[in-house]
Every structure is written in C-alpha cells, then in structure tokens.
Amino acid sequence: MAIVINLDVMLAKRKMSVTELSEKVGVTMANLSILKTGKAKAVRFSTLEKICEVLDCQPGDILEYDPKKSTTIT
C-alpha cells in the first residue's frame, strides 16, 4: 500500500507508549497496533483527529504517501 503510517515515529518523538495513547484516545491497543503496522484498511477521521490531538501533531505527521510502495488493484 502506498500509504505509510508513521505512528511509531510520532510515539517515539512524544515519548509515549501505545498503551498510554490507547487510554487517551479511547481506542483498543489491538486497533492501534493494526494501524501502527500499516495493516488497517481504514481509519475514522474522528480517531485520526483524537490521535493528532493527543500527540499534538498534524495528520501528515502520521500519514505519508509513498508511490514506490503502491500496489496495483486488479
């Protein structure tokens, strides 16, 4: 997938654990892990908004487009 998730980078910059983010955002650790590993198929804007609020960042700090990682849909 051409969308790269940099959640782990932002967590490291903010010195925050997935557990702490999970508690503050109100999302399970399992769902954050799926998002963090790039296995998520979608993310709600409300969840993204809360993550950005807690991490004090912009959506572009978490989501990145890398055309080299694009997959062809057949």
N, C-alpha and C positions, 0 to 999 in steps of 0.2 A: 504494500500500500504506500502511496506517495505522501500520506500524511504521517509525520513523525511526531510522537508525543514526548515532550521533554519535561514531564512531570518530575522525574527523578532529579533532574538538574535543578529545578526550582526548589524542590525539597532540600537538597543539599545546600543551596545558597541561603535558604532561610533557616538551616539547621533544625529541620522539623522531620519527625518520623511519619510514616504512613499512618500509624496508629493515632497520632495527635491530629493529623489532617482529617482522618476519618471521623473523629469525635467532633471536631469543629465544623465540618461541612455537613455531617449527618448522612454520610454515605458509608456503606459497609467497606471493611478493609478488602474483602474479596473483589468488590466492584472497582475500588481504586487500583488494586493490583492488575485487574484486567485492562484498565485504562492505561496504567503505567507501562505495561508490557506491549502496548500497541495492539492488543487483541480485541479491543472494543470495536463494535460495528457502528456505534453512535454514542453521542453524549448530549444530554439535555443542556440547553442554554442556561437553565436555572442552576444546574450543577456546575457548569463551567463558570458562571458568574460567582457562585459561592466560593469555588476554589480560588478564583482570582482575588476575591475579597480577602480571604484568609491568608493567601500568600503575598498579597499586596503586589500584584503583577497584572499584566495585560494578557488577553488570550493568545496573542502572538508570542508570548514568552513560553507558552506551554505547547502550542500547536505550530508545526512547521511543515511547509510543502517542499518535498524533495522529488523532482520529476525523475531522478535516476532510480528511485525505488517504486516507480509506477508499475502497476500490474495491468495487463490487458484483459478486458472483460470480453468473453466470447459467448 
